[in-house]
Amino acid sequence: METSRVLGPLDTAFLHLESERTPMHIGAVAIFEEHPLLDANGQLRMDDLRKAVADRLCDMPKLRWHVKSHRGLALRPVWVDSADFDIAYHVREAALPAPGTQEQLAQLCADILSEPLEPGRPLWQLWLIGGVEGRRVALVEKIHHSLADGLAGVEVATVLLDAVREPRPTRGRRDASWLPTPPHTLPKALWGKLAHIASLPLRSTAGSIGALRHPRRALSEAAHTAGALGTLLTPGLLAPRSSLNVRVGHGRRLVFIRESLADIRQVESANAVTLNDVLLTAVAGGLSRLLAGRGEQTSGREAQVLVPVGFDHVGDGHLGNRISAMLVRVPLGMDDPLQILRAIASAMAIRKRQQQALAGTFLQALAEPLPEALIAPLAWGVHHQPFVNLVVTNVPGPDFPLYALGAQMLEVFPVVPLAANLPVGIAALSYNGSLGIGILADRDGCPDVDVLGTAMLETFAKLTAASRPTKRPTTVRRPGGVGRPGGVGQPGGVGRPGGVGRPGRAGRPGGAGRVRQGPSRPGGIHQA
């Protein structure tokens, strides 16, 4: 059995985190120019888009695979070729009543993202949405977390899109020429599992030989791993109790935030911090306003944030999950954003020195031999976790424009799935001079998500204003006089958070637009 087709322990866990309430796909909402995506009749060029995507699947063969599970056996799921692969099911169309506002677009995207992907098919979809105001078209990407992490999702986008306006030619291998590989038989799967278990002692022996050859390096690595695990064995492992942690329901709301990377770089440079530090500071400001609005005491309190740490995928054609994570406490109830920034930068620096991400990698390695039957209950336990108040992820994207069928992608907002008792998740992606932030929230568990978005934008603005260089006082030579100081630059305006649809009843879409169904039925998106 191909090792690359056996799901890793984390990939398998994401499969078992899936439920009707908690679909486990990551996603993104990208905004494109409209004109190149329309035909002579003003309709979306769906056939051309489907052909363009199908012709490039040779670069991402895993997008033709679906999961085959061996429940009840000491095996893990495997990826197998889908014999009935249908590009029209995966590349779909929806529309807003033109001109669709940003609020309507956000709610339609939230409705699409709230629907689980269909088991038994390759776990991804692209939805093209027309009718967006300003002569724009939106593209919603859904790709299951068992198939890709954030970095891999970016690589999928760069494969399917172009770096120049003129679409690049494909390799010449057409969709019609592809034939699925027959799935592995059960005896062969069992043999592959036995071979994998048998190889573990050999790997251990190889590791021991390596340690004997380089004892100092081995001791150093062991010490780092032990130290990282030690950071988890403290009372601070448990997250502070908060209204942030409630049971996730069916409905979703989505907020878009745009921030200039130039402004963020200025904050980084002036304060010797990182983009992650700046993002977490904005999150802390947003959470303080959100919780205070709910009547909770915030002064002197903290929130525990899980920050995923990814490993580079670029160029290796591998999807799946290569991630670990760190737990970071962010202070709440502070008025000075620079004070918050310094506290978060210090906490992040400590976590990096402790190499806490190593602990997650080590625990995943321990789980490598476990069968699906043992991973499933561990995944179920995540739904009742007491360790995290919020997930905040930041993924670097390309610093140049991308195109689809000649249409430029103007901005993009990533989306992280909601699971367990985490009714709000924040994801950020840098692209072509901007930082796009998507805030996905449970409609009932976090109905005031717009408060969070507005306060985050205000915190970004305060950080930028506080980090602007001031002009030095200009001294005018006057007898016995003192020169007047020069002016201080005024802070820039605060943008408004994008699109919050009106809340509806749990489990039903909040409202905007209609969906044009493809040959197969969608997962239940209703007409408004």
SEMAR-445518 format. One record per residue (C-alpha): residue number from 1; residue in one letter; x, y, z. Coordinates in nm, 3 decimals. Last residue first. Layout:
residues N
 pos code       u       v       w
 NUM    a       X       Y       Z
...
//
This chain:
residues 528
 pos code       u       v       w
 528    a  -3.399   3.222   0.047
 527    q  -3.333   2.906  -0.152
 526    h  -3.186   2.637   0.063
 525    i  -2.835   2.498   0.075
 524    g  -2.872   2.129   0.148
 523    g  -2.549   1.950   0.069
 522    p  -2.571   2.017  -0.302
 521    r  -2.760   1.780  -0.529
 520    s  -2.567   1.640  -0.823
 519    p  -2.587   1.774  -1.179
 518    g  -2.524   2.125  -1.052
 517    q  -2.768   2.333  -0.850
 516    r  -2.803   2.702  -0.901
 515    v  -2.812   2.849  -0.554
 514    r  -3.015   3.152  -0.460
 513    g  -2.921   3.459  -0.274
 512    a  -2.903   3.592   0.073
 511    g  -3.056   3.472   0.388
 510    g  -2.966   3.361   0.712
 509    p  -2.939   2.999   0.617
 508    r  -3.120   2.755   0.842
 507    g  -2.968   2.529   1.108
 506    a  -3.015   2.774   1.390
 505    r  -3.281   3.031   1.320
 504    g  -3.170   3.346   1.148
 503    p  -2.911   3.610   1.224
 502    r  -2.893   3.897   0.980
 501    g  -2.588   3.886   0.762
 500    v  -2.257   4.034   0.869
 499    g  -2.062   4.153   0.573
 498    g  -1.741   4.327   0.602
 497    p  -1.598   4.493   0.908
 496    r  -1.585   4.868   0.869
 495    g  -1.256   5.042   0.807
 494    v  -1.098   5.268   1.069
 493    g  -0.953   5.589   0.938
 492    g  -0.585   5.674   0.945
 491    p  -0.410   5.821   1.244
 490    q  -0.296   6.181   1.221
 489    g   0.074   6.252   1.174
 488    v   0.239   6.457   1.448
 487    g   0.321   6.818   1.369
 486    g   0.652   6.994   1.425
 485    p   0.755   7.142   1.757
 484    r   0.786   7.520   1.787
 483    g   1.139   7.659   1.820
 482    v   1.250   7.816   2.147
 481    g   1.336   8.185   2.170
 480    g   1.621   8.392   2.317
 479    p   1.687   8.556   1.984
 478    r   1.521   8.342   1.722
 477    r   1.672   8.055   1.530
 476    v   1.382   7.829   1.447
 475    t   1.412   7.480   1.594
 474    t   1.204   7.211   1.426
 473    p   1.079   6.947   1.668
 472    r   1.135   6.596   1.527
 471    k   0.849   6.453   1.331
 470    t   0.680   6.155   1.486
 469    p   0.726   5.805   1.345
 468    r   0.396   5.619   1.321
 467    s   0.369   5.330   1.566
 466    a   0.089   5.471   1.784
 465    a  -0.126   5.544   1.478
 464    t  -0.074   5.195   1.337
 463    l  -0.148   5.027   1.670
 462    k  -0.462   5.239   1.714
 461    a  -0.584   5.149   1.363
 460    f  -0.528   4.775   1.420
 459    t  -0.716   4.805   1.750
 458    e  -1.007   4.978   1.577
 457    l  -1.021   4.702   1.317
 456    m  -1.026   4.435   1.589
 455    a  -1.302   4.624   1.773
 454    t  -1.522   4.627   1.460
 453    g  -1.471   4.254   1.398
 452    l  -1.545   4.148   1.757
 451    v  -1.859   4.362   1.770
 450    d  -1.968   4.205   1.437
 449    v  -1.943   3.864   1.607
 448    d  -2.234   3.953   1.837
 447    p  -2.437   3.639   1.757
 446    c  -2.156   3.419   1.890
 445    g  -2.300   3.084   2.004
 444    d  -2.627   3.126   1.813
 443    r  -2.493   3.208   1.467
 442    d  -2.170   3.013   1.514
 441    a  -1.886   3.234   1.402
 440    l  -1.639   3.252   1.114
 439    i  -1.402   3.549   1.119
 438    g  -1.208   3.584   0.794
 437    i  -0.905   3.810   0.782
 436    g  -0.742   3.937   0.464
 435    l  -0.400   4.096   0.508
 434    s  -0.311   4.312   0.212
 433    g  -0.007   4.380  -0.008
 432    n  -0.054   4.104  -0.264
 431    y  -0.194   3.840  -0.031
 430    s  -0.149   3.779   0.341
 429    l  -0.393   3.530   0.491
 428    a  -0.566   3.548   0.829
 427    a  -0.799   3.304   1.006
 426    i  -1.019   3.362   1.312
 425    g  -1.250   3.104   1.469
 424    v  -1.571   3.148   1.672
 423    p  -1.805   2.897   1.833
 422    l  -1.530   2.686   1.993
 421    n  -1.701   2.419   2.203
 420    a  -1.598   2.132   1.978
 419    a  -1.534   2.246   1.625
 418    l  -1.554   2.551   1.404
 417    p  -1.369   2.546   1.074
 416    v  -1.106   2.808   0.976
 415    v  -1.188   3.054   0.696
 414    p  -0.950   3.247   0.471
 413    f  -1.036   3.588   0.320
 412    v  -0.906   3.678  -0.027
 411    e  -0.862   3.999  -0.220
 410    l  -0.848   4.125  -0.578
 409    m  -0.805   3.798  -0.765
 408    q  -0.745   3.914  -1.120
 407    a  -0.962   3.773  -1.399
 406    g  -0.770   3.616  -1.691
 405    l  -0.938   3.278  -1.662
 404    a  -0.848   3.284  -1.292
 403    y  -0.567   3.520  -1.190
 402    l  -0.319   3.569  -0.907
 401    p  -0.156   3.894  -0.793
 400    f   0.186   3.898  -0.621
 399    d   0.285   3.870  -0.255
 398    p   0.172   3.507  -0.240
 397    g   0.019   3.382   0.085
 396    p   0.146   3.348   0.438
 395    v  -0.100   3.171   0.670
 394    n  -0.218   3.305   1.006
 393    t  -0.433   3.099   1.242
 392    v  -0.628   3.205   1.549
 391    v  -0.822   2.938   1.741
 390    l  -1.016   3.049   2.051
 389    n  -1.082   2.962   2.415
 388    v  -0.857   2.657   2.427
 387    f  -0.777   2.393   2.693
 386    p  -1.108   2.263   2.827
 385    q  -1.185   2.020   2.538
 384    h  -1.532   1.868   2.510
 383    h  -1.542   1.831   2.129
 382    v  -1.178   1.722   2.146
 381    g  -1.286   1.406   2.329
 380    w  -1.450   1.280   2.012
 379    a  -1.112   1.297   1.836
 378    l  -0.959   1.074   2.104
 377    p  -1.255   0.837   2.066
 376    a  -1.186   0.807   1.689
 375    i  -0.806   0.765   1.716
 374    l  -0.836   0.426   1.886
 373    a  -1.060   0.260   1.623
 372    e  -0.864   0.434   1.346
 371    p  -0.552   0.235   1.433
 370    l  -0.263   0.381   1.635
 369    p   0.092   0.337   1.501
 368    e   0.144   0.713   1.434
 367    a  -0.006   0.833   1.763
 366    l   0.335   0.864   1.930
 365    a   0.453   1.072   1.633
 364    q   0.152   1.301   1.677
 363    l   0.247   1.349   2.042
 362    f   0.603   1.445   1.940
 361    t   0.480   1.696   1.682
 360    g   0.247   1.853   1.937
 359    a   0.526   1.880   2.193
 358    l   0.765   2.022   1.935
 357    a   0.527   2.318   1.889
 356    q   0.621   2.417   2.245
 355    q   0.970   2.510   2.131
 354    q   1.039   2.656   2.477
 353    r   1.218   2.942   2.307
 352    k   0.919   2.980   2.073
 351    r   0.675   2.980   2.364
 350    i   0.882   3.244   2.544
 349    a   0.894   3.464   2.233
 348    m   0.517   3.432   2.194
 347    a   0.460   3.543   2.554
 346    s   0.694   3.843   2.510
 345    a   0.527   3.946   2.184
 344    i   0.188   3.914   2.354
 343    a   0.287   4.138   2.645
 342    r   0.449   4.394   2.415
 341    l   0.144   4.408   2.191
 340    i  -0.095   4.447   2.484
 339    q   0.111   4.739   2.615
 338    l   0.115   4.885   2.263
 337    p  -0.264   4.855   2.248
 336    d  -0.306   5.068   2.565
 335    d  -0.657   5.021   2.708
 334    m  -0.607   4.677   2.865
 333    g  -0.913   4.462   2.944
 332    l  -0.778   4.134   2.811
 331    p  -0.430   3.980   2.803
 330    v  -0.345   3.707   2.549
 329    r  -0.229   3.364   2.671
 328    v  -0.061   3.152   2.402
 327    l  -0.095   2.779   2.334
 326    m   0.127   2.660   2.048
 325    a   0.041   2.431   1.759
 324    s   0.157   2.154   1.527
 323    i   0.102   2.123   1.156
 322    r   0.192   1.911   0.860
 321    n  -0.156   1.808   0.758
 320    g  -0.248   1.641   0.430
 319    l  -0.139   1.774   0.091
 318    h   0.189   1.676  -0.067
 317    g   0.283   1.806  -0.413
 316    d   0.635   1.883  -0.285
 315    g   0.665   2.234  -0.430
 314    v   0.557   2.430  -0.126
 313    h   0.455   2.219   0.169
 312    d   0.634   2.414   0.445
 311    f   0.555   2.321   0.804
 310    g   0.269   2.485   0.989
 309    v   0.231   2.618   1.343
 308    p  -0.128   2.653   1.462
 307    v  -0.194   2.920   1.729
 306    l  -0.436   2.806   2.000
 305    v  -0.544   3.105   2.204
 304    q  -0.600   3.116   2.579
 303    a  -0.785   3.425   2.697
 302    e  -0.671   3.647   2.982
 301    r  -0.818   3.845   3.269
 300    g  -0.682   4.140   3.468
 299    s  -0.967   4.365   3.360
 298    t  -1.216   4.168   3.150
 297    q  -1.525   4.135   3.373
 296    e  -1.812   3.995   3.168
 295    g  -2.125   4.199   3.087
 294    r  -2.168   4.062   2.736
 293    g  -2.039   4.388   2.589
 292    a  -1.729   4.348   2.805
 291    l  -1.677   4.006   2.646
 290    l  -1.687   4.141   2.290
 289    r  -1.484   4.455   2.363
 288    s  -1.205   4.256   2.531
 287    l  -1.222   3.990   2.258
 286    g  -1.164   4.250   1.987
 285    g  -0.869   4.407   2.162
 284    a  -0.715   4.064   2.218
 283    v  -0.772   3.975   1.851
 282    a  -0.599   4.297   1.741
 281    t  -0.307   4.205   1.966
 280    l  -0.306   3.852   1.821
 279    l  -0.272   3.997   1.470
 278    v   0.015   4.226   1.571
 277    d   0.204   3.942   1.739
 276    n   0.148   3.718   1.437
 275    l   0.287   3.991   1.210
 274    t   0.603   3.990   1.419
 273    v   0.750   4.234   1.672
 272    a   1.040   4.483   1.684
 271    n   0.808   4.771   1.787
 270    a   0.858   5.026   1.509
 269    s   0.935   4.763   1.246
 268    e   0.637   4.541   1.322
 267    v   0.396   4.836   1.344
 266    q   0.524   4.965   1.010
 265    r   0.493   4.617   0.862
 264    i   0.128   4.616   0.974
 263    d   0.063   4.947   0.801
 262    a   0.227   4.821   0.479
 261    l   0.029   4.497   0.508
 260    s  -0.290   4.701   0.482
 259    e  -0.584   4.547   0.668
 258    r  -0.908   4.401   0.539
 257    i  -1.165   4.232   0.763
 256    f  -1.446   4.000   0.646
 255    v  -1.715   3.871   0.883
 254    l  -1.902   3.542   0.848
 253    r  -2.206   3.405   1.027
 252    r  -2.292   3.037   1.065
 251    g  -2.590   2.820   1.160
 250    h  -2.563   2.458   1.277
 249    g  -2.477   2.477   1.647
 248    v  -2.149   2.486   1.840
 247    r  -2.169   2.419   2.213
 246    v  -2.028   2.705   2.421
 245    n  -1.678   2.833   2.490
 244    l  -1.640   3.208   2.436
 243    s  -1.870   3.263   2.734
 242    s  -1.555   3.222   2.941
 241    r  -1.366   2.994   3.177
 240    p  -0.990   3.050   3.157
 239    a  -0.815   2.782   2.948
 238    l  -0.651   2.484   3.117
 237    l  -0.282   2.434   3.037
 236    g  -0.195   2.711   3.279
 235    p  -0.204   2.456   3.565
 234    t   0.117   2.311   3.418
 233    l   0.207   1.994   3.229
 232    l   0.192   2.152   2.883
 231    t   0.515   2.350   2.924
 230    g   0.684   2.028   3.035
 229    l   0.618   1.872   2.695
 228    a   0.828   2.147   2.535
 227    g   1.105   2.096   2.789
 226    a   1.109   1.723   2.722
 225    t   1.123   1.787   2.347
 224    h   1.408   2.035   2.384
 223    a   1.600   1.799   2.611
 222    a   1.557   1.511   2.369
 221    e   1.677   1.727   2.079
 220    s   1.983   1.836   2.277
 219    l   2.059   1.481   2.381
 218    a   2.036   1.365   2.020
 217    r   2.262   1.648   1.900
 216    r   2.524   1.562   2.159
 215    p   2.500   1.190   2.086
 214    h   2.556   1.221   1.709
 213    r   2.662   0.874   1.591
 212    l   2.493   0.701   1.881
 211    a   2.175   0.904   1.823
 210    g   2.174   0.809   1.456
 209    i   2.206   0.444   1.551
 208    s   1.914   0.486   1.789
 207    g   1.704   0.651   1.518
 206    a   1.780   0.367   1.279
 205    t   1.681   0.121   1.549
 204    s   1.353   0.306   1.607
 203    r   1.287   0.307   1.234
 202    l   1.359  -0.065   1.223
 201    p   1.133  -0.118   1.521
 200    l   0.856   0.071   1.337
 199    s   0.896  -0.118   1.009
 198    a   0.704  -0.420   1.132
 197    i   0.404  -0.201   1.210
 196    h   0.409  -0.061   0.853
 195    a   0.448  -0.407   0.701
 194    l   0.156  -0.531   0.909
 193    k  -0.055  -0.238   0.789
 192    g   0.041  -0.302   0.426
 191    w  -0.049  -0.668   0.462
 190    l  -0.385  -0.573   0.606
 189    a  -0.449  -0.337   0.314
 188    k  -0.345  -0.609   0.066
 187    p  -0.584  -0.853   0.229
 186    l  -0.861  -0.588   0.217
 185    t  -0.815  -0.518  -0.154
 184    h  -0.654  -0.194  -0.260
 183    p  -0.862   0.027  -0.486
 182    p  -0.830   0.000  -0.865
 181    t  -0.641   0.301  -1.007
 180    p  -0.878   0.545  -1.170
 179    l  -0.838   0.630  -1.542
 178    w  -0.749   0.978  -1.668
 177    s  -0.762   1.036  -2.044
 176    a  -1.087   1.235  -2.029
 175    d  -0.934   1.496  -1.797
 174    r  -0.671   1.583  -2.056
 173    r  -0.296   1.551  -2.019
 172    g  -0.155   1.837  -2.228
 171    r   0.062   1.976  -1.954
 170    t  -0.171   2.272  -1.920
 169    p  -0.115   2.604  -2.093
 168    r  -0.090   2.917  -1.876
 167    p  -0.386   3.152  -1.859
 166    e  -0.294   3.509  -1.970
 165    r  -0.330   3.732  -1.664
 164    v  -0.010   3.607  -1.507
 163    a   0.050   3.416  -1.180
 162    d  -0.223   3.170  -1.269
 161    l  -0.471   2.982  -1.050
 160    l  -0.532   2.608  -0.992
 159    v  -0.176   2.537  -0.877
 158    t  -0.148   2.855  -0.666
 157    a  -0.482   2.778  -0.502
 156    v  -0.382   2.422  -0.413
 155    e  -0.059   2.559  -0.265
 154    v  -0.258   2.793  -0.043
 153    g  -0.465   2.499   0.080
 152    a  -0.143   2.310   0.156
 151    l  -0.037   2.597   0.381
 150    g  -0.373   2.600   0.557
 149    d  -0.393   2.225   0.616
 148    a  -0.506   1.977   0.355
 147    l  -0.701   1.658   0.294
 146    s  -0.814   1.575   0.648
 145    h  -0.901   1.945   0.685
 144    h  -1.157   1.912   0.409
 143    i  -1.136   2.160   0.124
 142    k  -1.401   2.426   0.062
 141    e  -1.318   2.720  -0.166
 140    v  -1.565   3.003  -0.227
 139    l  -1.508   3.217  -0.537
 138    a  -1.668   3.561  -0.553
 137    v  -1.737   3.765  -0.867
 136    r  -1.717   4.145  -0.883
 135    r  -1.882   4.418  -1.083
 134    g  -1.893   4.655  -0.784
 133    e  -2.172   4.459  -0.621
 132    v  -2.157   4.080  -0.638
 131    g  -2.395   3.925  -0.893
 130    g  -2.202   3.605  -0.949
 129    i  -2.086   3.337  -0.707
 128    l  -1.843   3.061  -0.816
 127    w  -1.837   2.772  -0.569
 126    l  -1.532   2.544  -0.550
 125    q  -1.561   2.209  -0.375
 124    w  -1.345   1.961  -0.184
 123    l  -1.360   1.621  -0.014
 122    p  -1.332   1.380  -0.304
 121    r  -1.659   1.183  -0.287
 120    g  -1.769   0.902  -0.056
 119    p  -1.867   1.142   0.220
 118    e  -2.040   1.459   0.093
 117    l  -1.891   1.784   0.217
 116    p  -2.062   1.934   0.520
 115    e  -2.279   2.248   0.476
 114    s  -2.190   2.551   0.692
 113    l  -1.946   2.685   0.431
 112    i  -2.223   2.738   0.178
 111    d  -2.438   2.919   0.434
 110    a  -2.144   3.136   0.544
 109    c  -2.074   3.223   0.179
 108    l  -2.440   3.328   0.137
 107    q  -2.416   3.536   0.456
 106    a  -2.096   3.712   0.353
 105    l  -2.231   3.786   0.004
 104    q  -2.548   3.937   0.147
 103    e  -2.346   4.162   0.380
 102    q  -2.113   4.258   0.096
 101    t  -2.411   4.365  -0.108
 100    g  -2.539   4.173  -0.409
  99    p  -2.613   4.402  -0.701
  98    a  -2.751   4.187  -0.831
  97    p  -2.962   3.915  -0.668
  96    l  -2.680   3.685  -0.557
  95    a  -2.572   3.379  -0.748
  94    a  -2.447   3.023  -0.708
  93    e  -2.237   2.794  -0.927
  92    r  -2.045   2.473  -0.878
  91    v  -1.701   2.321  -0.936
  90    h  -1.691   1.993  -0.742
  89    y  -2.010   1.834  -0.876
  88    a  -1.937   1.949  -1.232
  87    i  -1.589   1.790  -1.209
  86    d  -1.746   1.445  -1.176
  85    f  -1.530   1.161  -1.038
  84    d  -1.718   0.831  -1.074
  83    a  -1.416   0.602  -1.026
  82    s  -1.291   0.803  -0.730
  81    d  -0.928   0.704  -0.668
  80    v  -0.856   0.577  -0.317
  79    w  -0.726   0.755  -0.005
  78    v  -0.680   0.529   0.295
  77    p  -0.842   0.506   0.636
  76    r  -0.647   0.354   0.925
  75    l  -0.631  -0.015   1.008
  74    a  -0.684  -0.233   1.313
  73    l  -1.026  -0.328   1.186
  72    g  -1.374  -0.225   1.302
  71    r  -1.395   0.055   1.050
  70    h  -1.178   0.009   0.744
  69    s  -1.245   0.351   0.587
  68    k  -1.208   0.450   0.224
  67    v  -1.165   0.823   0.179
  66    h  -1.195   0.992  -0.161
  65    w  -0.928   1.075  -0.415
  64    r  -0.949   1.294  -0.725
  63    l  -0.809   1.601  -0.542
  62    k  -0.515   1.382  -0.442
  61    p  -0.396   1.398  -0.803
  60    m  -0.288   1.764  -0.757
  59    d  -0.071   1.852  -1.059
  58    c  -0.269   1.614  -1.285
  57    l  -0.575   1.802  -1.157
  56    r  -0.478   2.086  -1.387
  55    d  -0.697   2.000  -1.686
  54    a  -0.996   1.952  -1.459
  53    v  -0.961   2.304  -1.313
  52    a  -0.942   2.471  -1.655
  51    k  -1.228   2.255  -1.790
  50    r  -1.449   2.344  -1.495
  49    l  -1.368   2.713  -1.536
  48    d  -1.444   2.707  -1.908
  47    d  -1.775   2.527  -1.850
  46    m  -1.869   2.772  -1.573
  45    r  -1.808   3.087  -1.775
  44    l  -2.052   3.296  -1.569
  43    q  -2.326   3.452  -1.781
  42    g  -2.315   3.800  -1.940
  41    n  -2.428   3.673  -2.278
  40    a  -2.084   3.715  -2.437
  39    d  -1.931   3.509  -2.153
  38    l  -1.845   3.634  -1.805
  37    l  -1.534   3.553  -1.599
  36    p  -1.313   3.813  -1.773
  35    h  -1.568   4.088  -1.679
  34    e  -1.612   4.015  -1.307
  33    e  -1.284   4.098  -1.135
  32    f  -1.230   3.852  -0.854
  31    i  -1.305   3.824  -0.480
  30    a  -1.180   3.518  -0.291
  29    v  -1.361   3.349  -0.002
  28    a  -1.155   3.080   0.167
  27    g  -1.205   2.742   0.326
  26    i  -1.106   2.482   0.579
  25    h  -1.336   2.185   0.597
  24    m  -1.433   2.013   0.920
  23    p  -1.812   2.034   0.919
  22    t  -1.913   2.079   1.284
  21    r  -2.289   2.069   1.338
  20    e  -2.359   1.790   1.088
  19    s  -2.052   1.612   1.223
  18    e  -1.681   1.587   1.141
  17    l  -1.433   1.551   1.427
  16    h  -1.385   1.192   1.316
  15    l  -1.243   1.293   0.978
  14    f  -1.018   1.550   1.146
  13    a  -0.877   1.273   1.367
  12    t  -0.786   1.068   1.060
  11    d  -0.583   1.356   0.915
  10    l  -0.412   1.395   1.254
   9    p  -0.324   1.026   1.273
   8    g  -0.195   1.018   0.915
   7    l  -0.417   0.896   0.634
   6    v  -0.271   0.614   0.426
   5    r  -0.236   0.716   0.060
   4    s   0.121   0.851   0.090
   3    t   0.232   0.517   0.237
   2    e   0.132   0.346  -0.086
   1    m   0.000   0.000   0.000
//
